Amino acid sequence: MPTTRATTEDRSAVRTLARLWPYVRPVRARLFTAAFVAVVASCTGLVIPLVLKWMVDGPVAGRDPAGVWLGALCLLLLGVAEAVLFGIRRWLVARPLSHVEAEMRAGLYRHLQRLPVAFHDRWASGQLLSRGTTDLMLVRMFLAFPLTFLLVNSVTILVGVVIMLVQDWTLGLVVLVPAVPVVWTCVIFERRYAEVARRAQDQVGDLTTVVEESVLGIRIIKGFGHHRSQARAFGELAVGLRGTELRKARLLATIWGVIVTLPEMAIGAALVLGAVQVADGDLSAGTLVAFLSTALALRWPVDSIGFLLAMSQEAATATERYFEVLDETPEDGPAGAAPGPAPRGATAPGEARPAAAARGLRFEDVRFRYPDAPPGSPPLLTGVDLHIRPGESMALVGATGSGKTTLTALVPRLHDVTSGRITLDGVDITAMPRAELRARVAVAFEEPTLFSTSVGENVLMGAADGTGRKELDRALAVAQAEFAHDLPDGTATRVGEQGLSLSGGQRQRLALARAVVGRPEFLVLDDPLSALDVHTEAAVEAALRQVLSDTTALIVAHRPSTVLLADRVALLSDGRIAAVGTHHELLRDNAEYARLMSGESEEQEDIR
């Protein structure tokens, strides 16, 4: 997993949250309306102290029951109006914000599909899951509540302070004394809470990773009796997360203590001073009641500053983590990027078709080093030159770690070459849109991956939309996967997660059927028969020969039976193509190949 813990020293929460604007813009009218309604509702509450002043200095002092009832009716109407306005605000934001969250989640998923395999190799899946679930929930909560109420409470406090100063400026200054220490505490809190919030959300991602890996690897855990060690590992991460959450709680308790205590002390001082003024006749009782009622009405806007800032910081951290993924460059480059010059060997529209010698699949001086390889380390592939002629099948043989699987991954551009080029019928694969390239090249890996859909849907992933039942049955027959018809619901039977409800050989045969169902021009098979028994392997090979006669194929192999499927064999050694020839030629003339085929090499592999 990459280092995802970002420092917060130079981060601006405002700048980070501003990146949400493109998602918020389509619903801005409802959000602005909701904010305006909330401001009106909050200011409506500040009218109540003024009504109380009128009642105390008027009807109450004058012993006028009718006036008291009138004032009570006004208070009731103001309270109902405030409640209704806040209800309207809630209704205005609910639907658009759920839409924003859904759009952001869909955008994240689409972007993940476009990111290169190297990105997914580096990132833990739990970190990506937490960004698409927990983080986006925090963003939605911020847009629904803190974003609005930071504005509403600021306006409410400003209006309330003006009302108090108008009532009695000396008492107003007393209440304003805590403003400086409260603001200073908020600044310190915001910086420290941002660091802890980031740590907590990263730890949630780590915890999610452990849970996911434990569920997917439950057979290994049980088989080796490691449930206790896994539980300990999970417990350590959970304890770490608990400690971080407790630190968040301590920070929140500290700022809340300051924000609550200092204003309460100021209100108490204002009450004593105001009572003395009333006793001296310098202040009316109604004015003191109105002043204190206004001060108490501002308790909620002031007290909420702490957790509103906390929620804002968590949302800023969640937004930062979300855009860490979206800022990764996808396989086809940044959206809207202007196309550059065609790579060497590319065929522009209208140009003549390549000469026969250039047709087929060709590797030209291909070198490859993984992007995260240590600096100075030698490349895995060095100067690979290989030509597979149209309609020819080539077996690729080599010792463990020689780079066979990596070489096959370069053809569909799961990784891009470091230098050199690969061409299909004379056209550099980097000049093709990936969708076109992968429509022409089908792949089957040694470790088959199936999805939690039906058998038929898994196989037809390798075909164009609209491929019918006939092609599905043909592919199953080629891969000797007719067992699918005997499942409870036939090819409509849903397989479990990763296809683990099937045997390894069954999964591998379905993966092979997926590779051949679309009748691809080019076929790349990474030891596709390794999990099959001898009899099934022989049947699959017999059917596969008919498929290979109509396509250009590169087949990674270890066993002579698989090698014999190919017209020629290439030996990959030390990152280079050491020899090319038929199986019998290499067996006779190349000692390394003979050792690999005879099983005498200590490095005889399970293929990688």
Secondary structure, DSSP 8 states (H G I E B T S, - for coil): --------SS--HHHHHHTTHHHHGGGHHHHHHHHHHHHHHHHHHHHHHHHHHHHIIIIITTT-HHHHHHHHHHHHHHHHHHHHHHHHHHHHHHHHHHHHHHHHHHHHHHHHHHS-HHHHHHS-HHHHHHHHTHHHHHHHHHHHTHHHHHHHHHHHHHHHHHHHHHH-HHHHHHHHTTHHHHHHHHHHHHHHHHHHHHHHHHHHHHHHHHHHHHHHTHHHHHHTT-HHHHHHHHHHHHHHHHHHHHHHHHHHHHHHHHHHHHHHHHHHHHHHHHHHHHHHTSS-HHHHHHHHHHHHHTHHHHHTHHHHHHHHHHHHHHHHHHHHHHTS--TT-STT-------TT---TTS----GGG-SEEEEEEEE--TTS-TT---SEEEEEEEE-TT-EEEEEE-TTSSHHHHHHHTTTSS--SEEEEEETTEEGGGS-HHHHHHHEEEE-SS----SSBHHHHHHTTS-TT--HHHHHHHHHHTT-GGGGGSTTGGG-B--GGGTTS-HHHHHHHHHHHHHTT--SEEEEESTTTTS-HHHHHHHHHHHHHHHTTSEEEEE--SHHHHTTSSEEEEEETTEEEEEE-HHHHHHH-HHHHHHHHT-STT--S--
